Amino acid sequence: MDTHLFKAAVEGNVEPFRDSPKNLEEVVTKLEDTILHVNIKYQNEAMASTIFVDQILTICPSLLLQFNANGDTPLHVAAKCRHSAMVKSLFQHSRAQRGTSQSGGLNPVWEMLKMANNEKNAALHEAVQYGSLEVQEDIRRWWLQY
């Protein structure tokens, strides 16, 4: 990912990605972070905005389940960063994609809940490890629905 796109992802500027000639799944950092991973990591916990995530997932819904070099999905990153609003937004987008799972078998919500990173942690494990009770509760609610 070039510095212009990285900066846009950090700042939550969706415009450079609207007309990107590249598939957004291929716009990654050296650690294979997508623009969603980058945006979520650089959000302030207390003031995290979901606007960029919402707009990007409208353009490229498959980024929802894409993992980085650590095996982290955007949900893992949101759980680690203690972004409850982000977690809720990711689940809402996942619900909207119901029946279009990448693996073809599970629905996207259930797939997102079960995906484990390289440390064999699901997003709920990350929320517990990083001490966010609100994120833990958000993920637990979705788990109970599915």
Rosetta blueprint (number, residue, H / E / L):
1 M L
2 D L
3 T H
4 H H
5 L H
6 F H
7 K H
8 A H
9 A H
10 V H
11 E H
12 G L
13 N L
14 V L
15 E H
16 P H
17 F H
18 R H
19 D L
20 S L
21 P L
22 K L
23 N L
24 L H
25 E H
26 E H
27 V L
28 V L
29 T L
30 K L
31 L L
32 E L
33 D L
34 T L
35 I H
36 L H
37 H H
38 V H
39 N H
40 I H
41 K H
42 Y L
43 Q L
44 N L
45 E H
46 A H
47 M H
48 A L
49 S L
50 T L
51 I H
52 F H
53 V H
54 D H
55 Q H
56 I H
57 L H
58 T H
59 I H
60 C L
61 P H
62 S H
63 L H
64 L H
65 L H
66 Q L
67 F L
68 N L
69 A L
70 N L
71 G L
72 D L
73 T L
74 P H
75 L H
76 H H
77 V H
78 A H
79 A H
80 K H
81 C L
82 R L
83 H L
84 S H
85 A H
86 M H
87 V H
88 K H
89 S H
90 L H
91 F H
92 Q H
93 H H
94 S H
95 R H
96 A H
97 Q L
98 R L
99 G L
100 T L
101 S L
102 Q L
103 S L
104 G L
105 G L
106 L L
107 N L
108 P H
109 V H
110 W H
111 E H
112 M H
113 L H
114 K H
115 M L
116 A L
117 N L
118 N L
119 E L
120 K L
121 N L
122 A L
123 A H
124 L H
125 H H
126 E H
127 A H
128 V H
129 Q H
130 Y L
131 G L
132 S L
133 L H
134 E H
135 V H
136 Q H
137 E H
138 D H
139 I H
140 R H
141 R H
142 W H
143 W H
144 L H
145 Q H
146 Y L
